[in-house]
């Protein structure tokens, strides 16, 4: 299970998407709650959208490579649209990938 490059991209995009989503939520509150920052909200929304597209592609490829069940893949893909969920999903994916890598390393015979 050598998913290191995809895992690195996944981690970066999960954090960036999560931060962009939280910033976007703040601007939505400012726009509709206080009638300010109406112009900036559109740009922050586009930023989150572009980051989410990258997150979606990398997560999908990582899920295929690690042979995730469909439910887990769908939850992890949706985590980029739920505030704070991408941070939880990122920690869980990294932990389980490390556990799987250590289990794969333990099964290999010595000298290989």
C-alpha positions as a Markdown table, in Angstrom:
| # | Residue | x | y | z |
|---|---|---|---|---|
| 1 | Unk | 0.0 | 0.0 | 0.0 |
| 2 | Unk | 2.3 | 2.7 | -1.1 |
| 3 | Unk | -0.1 | 5.7 | -1.1 |
| 4 | Unk | 2.4 | 8.3 | 0.1 |
| 5 | Unk | 2.1 | 10.9 | -2.7 |
| 6 | Unk | -1.7 | 10.6 | -2.8 |
| 7 | Unk | -1.9 | 10.7 | 1.0 |
| 8 | Unk | 0.2 | 13.9 | 1.1 |
| 9 | Unk | -2.0 | 15.6 | -1.5 |
| 10 | Unk | -5.0 | 14.4 | 0.4 |
| 11 | Unk | -3.8 | 15.8 | 3.7 |
| 12 | Unk | -3.0 | 19.2 | 2.2 |
| 13 | Unk | -6.3 | 19.5 | 0.3 |
| 14 | Unk | -8.4 | 18.3 | 3.2 |
| 15 | Unk | -7.0 | 21.0 | 5.5 |
| 16 | Unk | -7.1 | 23.7 | 2.7 |
| 17 | Unk | -10.7 | 22.7 | 1.8 |
| 18 | Unk | -11.8 | 22.7 | 5.5 |
| 19 | Unk | -10.2 | 26.1 | 6.2 |
| 20 | Unk | -11.8 | 27.6 | 3.0 |
| 21 | Unk | -15.2 | 26.2 | 4.0 |
| 22 | Unk | -14.9 | 27.7 | 7.5 |
| 23 | Unk | -13.9 | 31.1 | 6.0 |
| 24 | Unk | -16.8 | 30.8 | 3.5 |
| 25 | Unk | -19.2 | 30.1 | 6.4 |
| 26 | Unk | -18.0 | 33.2 | 8.2 |
| 27 | Unk | -18.5 | 35.3 | 5.1 |
| 28 | Unk | -22.0 | 33.9 | 4.6 |
| 29 | Unk | -22.9 | 35.0 | 8.2 |
| 30 | Unk | -21.4 | 38.4 | 7.4 |
| 31 | Unk | -23.3 | 38.7 | 4.2 |
| 32 | Unk | -26.7 | 37.6 | 5.3 |
| 33 | Unk | -26.5 | 38.5 | 9.0 |
| 34 | Unk | -24.9 | 41.9 | 8.7 |
| 35 | Unk | -25.2 | 42.8 | 5.0 |
| 36 | Unk | -21.4 | 43.2 | 4.6 |
| 37 | Unk | -18.7 | 41.6 | 2.5 |
| 38 | Unk | -21.1 | 40.7 | -0.3 |
| 39 | Unk | -18.4 | 40.9 | -3.1 |
| 40 | Unk | -15.8 | 38.9 | -1.2 |
| 41 | Unk | -18.2 | 36.1 | -0.5 |
| 42 | Unk | -18.4 | 35.1 | -4.1 |
| 43 | Unk | -14.6 | 34.9 | -4.4 |
| 44 | Unk | -14.3 | 32.8 | -1.2 |
| 45 | Unk | -17.0 | 30.5 | -2.5 |
| 46 | Unk | -15.1 | 30.1 | -5.8 |
| 47 | Unk | -11.9 | 29.3 | -3.8 |
| 48 | Unk | -13.6 | 26.7 | -1.8 |
| 49 | Unk | -15.2 | 25.2 | -5.0 |
| 50 | Unk | -11.8 | 24.9 | -6.7 |
| 51 | Unk | -10.2 | 23.4 | -3.7 |
| 52 | Unk | -13.1 | 21.0 | -3.3 |
| 53 | Unk | -12.7 | 19.8 | -6.9 |
| 54 | Unk | -9.1 | 18.9 | -6.2 |
| 55 | Unk | -10.1 | 17.3 | -2.9 |
| 56 | Unk | -12.7 | 15.3 | -4.6 |
| 57 | Unk | -10.4 | 13.9 | -7.3 |
| 58 | Unk | -7.5 | 13.1 | -4.9 |
| 59 | Unk | -9.9 | 11.5 | -2.3 |
| 60 | Unk | -11.6 | 9.4 | -5.0 |
| 61 | Unk | -8.2 | 8.2 | -6.3 |
| 62 | Unk | -7.0 | 7.5 | -2.8 |
| 63 | Unk | -10.2 | 5.6 | -2.0 |
| 64 | Unk | -9.8 | 3.4 | -5.1 |
| 65 | Unk | -6.1 | 2.7 | -4.3 |
| 66 | Unk | -6.9 | 1.8 | -0.7 |
| 67 | Unk | -10.0 | -0.2 | -1.7 |
| 68 | Unk | -12.4 | 1.7 | 0.6 |
| 69 | Unk | -16.0 | 0.5 | 0.8 |
| 70 | Unk | -18.5 | 2.7 | -1.0 |
| 71 | Unk | -20.0 | 4.2 | 2.2 |
| 72 | Unk | -16.6 | 5.3 | 3.5 |
| 73 | Unk | -15.7 | 6.8 | 0.2 |
| 74 | Unk | -19.0 | 8.8 | 0.0 |
| 75 | Unk | -18.5 | 10.1 | 3.6 |
| 76 | Unk | -15.0 | 11.1 | 3.0 |
| 77 | Unk | -15.9 | 12.8 | -0.3 |
| 78 | Unk | -18.8 | 14.6 | 1.5 |
| 79 | Unk | -16.5 | 15.7 | 4.3 |
| 80 | Unk | -15.3 | 18.6 | 2.2 |
| 81 | Unk | -18.8 | 20.2 | 2.3 |
| 82 | Unk | -19.5 | 19.8 | 6.0 |
| 83 | Unk | -17.8 | 22.2 | 8.3 |
| 84 | Unk | -15.1 | 20.6 | 10.5 |
| 85 | Unk | -15.7 | 17.2 | 8.9 |
| 86 | Unk | -12.7 | 17.4 | 6.6 |
| 87 | Unk | -10.4 | 17.7 | 9.6 |
| 88 | Unk | -12.0 | 14.7 | 11.3 |
| 89 | Unk | -11.8 | 12.6 | 8.1 |
| 90 | Unk | -8.2 | 13.7 | 7.4 |
| 91 | Unk | -7.0 | 12.5 | 10.9 |
| 92 | Unk | -8.9 | 9.2 | 10.5 |
| 93 | Unk | -7.6 | 8.5 | 7.0 |
| 94 | Unk | -4.0 | 9.3 | 8.0 |
| 95 | Unk | -4.2 | 7.1 | 11.1 |
| 96 | Unk | -5.7 | 4.2 | 9.3 |
| 97 | Unk | -3.2 | 4.5 | 6.4 |
| 98 | Unk | -0.4 | 4.4 | 8.8 |
| 99 | Unk | -1.8 | 1.3 | 10.6 |
| 100 | Unk | -2.3 | -0.4 | 7.3 |
| 101 | Unk | 1.2 | 0.4 | 6.2 |
| 102 | Unk | 2.7 | -1.0 | 9.4 |
| 103 | Unk | 0.6 | -4.1 | 9.0 |
| 104 | Unk | 1.8 | -4.5 | 5.4 |
| 105 | Unk | 5.4 | -4.1 | 6.5 |
| 106 | Unk | 5.0 | -6.7 | 9.2 |
| 107 | Unk | 3.8 | -9.3 | 6.7 |
| 108 | Unk | 6.7 | -8.9 | 4.3 |
| 109 | Unk | 9.5 | -11.5 | 4.8 |
| 110 | Unk | 12.9 | -10.2 | 5.9 |
| 111 | Unk | 15.2 | -9.1 | 3.2 |
| 112 | Unk | 12.6 | -8.2 | 0.7 |
